[in-house]
Amino acid sequence: MKGDLPSQPSSFNTWSIRDQSIWNLCPVCWNADPAQRYQMHQILSYLGSLVDLGSDALDRDEVICVSIS
């Protein structure tokens, strides 16, 4: 891949909020600058916040990204 990230699939907007959120986590984990990548505890917190999200758990207008502190 030579440092290129995968393109967002054209079907992205049809995915569940949970699946979109997982996709949105990937670029953070793949950041070219290691200092900008989430640490494992941040990833676990992010994924833990998605456990209860199902395909119908949120309206499509809900915010997809979860804030990590």
C-alpha positions as CSV (number, residue, x, y, z in Angstrom):
1,M,0.0,0.0,0.0
2,K,3.1,2.3,0.3
3,G,1.6,4.5,3.0
4,D,-1.7,5.0,1.2
5,L,-4.9,4.3,3.3
6,P,-7.8,2.4,1.7
7,S,-10.5,4.6,0.2
8,Q,-13.9,4.7,2.0
9,P,-16.2,2.3,0.2
10,S,-19.0,3.8,-1.7
11,S,-21.5,1.8,0.4
12,F,-20.2,3.5,3.6
13,N,-23.4,5.6,4.1
14,T,-25.5,2.4,4.2
15,W,-23.4,0.8,7.0
16,S,-24.6,0.7,10.6
17,I,-23.4,3.5,12.9
18,R,-21.3,0.9,14.7
19,D,-19.6,-0.2,11.5
20,Q,-19.0,3.4,10.3
21,S,-17.5,4.2,13.7
22,I,-15.1,1.3,13.5
23,W,-14.1,2.4,10.0
24,N,-13.5,5.9,11.3
25,L,-11.2,4.5,14.0
26,C,-8.9,3.0,11.4
27,P,-7.2,6.1,10.0
28,V,-6.4,7.2,13.5
29,C,-4.7,3.9,14.1
30,W,-2.9,4.1,10.8
31,N,-1.6,7.6,11.2
32,A,1.8,8.0,9.7
33,D,2.9,9.9,12.8
34,P,3.0,7.3,15.7
35,A,2.5,10.1,18.2
36,Q,-0.9,10.8,16.6
37,R,-2.1,7.2,16.9
38,Y,-4.4,6.2,19.7
39,Q,-2.9,4.2,22.5
40,M,-4.3,0.8,23.3
41,H,-6.3,2.1,26.3
42,Q,-7.9,4.7,24.0
43,I,-8.8,2.1,21.3
44,L,-10.3,-0.2,24.0
45,S,-12.4,2.7,25.3
46,Y,-13.5,3.6,21.9
47,L,-14.5,0.0,21.0
48,G,-16.1,-0.4,24.4
49,S,-18.4,2.5,23.6
50,L,-19.5,0.8,20.5
51,V,-20.5,-2.5,22.1
52,D,-24.2,-1.5,22.5
53,L,-24.5,0.0,19.0
54,G,-26.4,-2.1,16.6
55,S,-27.6,-1.3,13.1
56,D,-30.7,0.3,14.5
57,A,-29.3,1.7,17.8
58,L,-28.9,5.3,16.6
59,D,-30.6,7.5,14.1
60,R,-28.4,8.2,11.0
61,D,-28.1,11.8,12.1
62,E,-26.2,10.9,15.3
63,V,-22.6,11.8,15.7
64,I,-20.4,8.9,14.4
65,C,-17.1,9.7,16.2
66,V,-16.7,9.1,19.9
67,S,-14.5,11.5,21.8
68,I,-11.5,9.9,23.5
69,S,-9.8,11.7,26.4
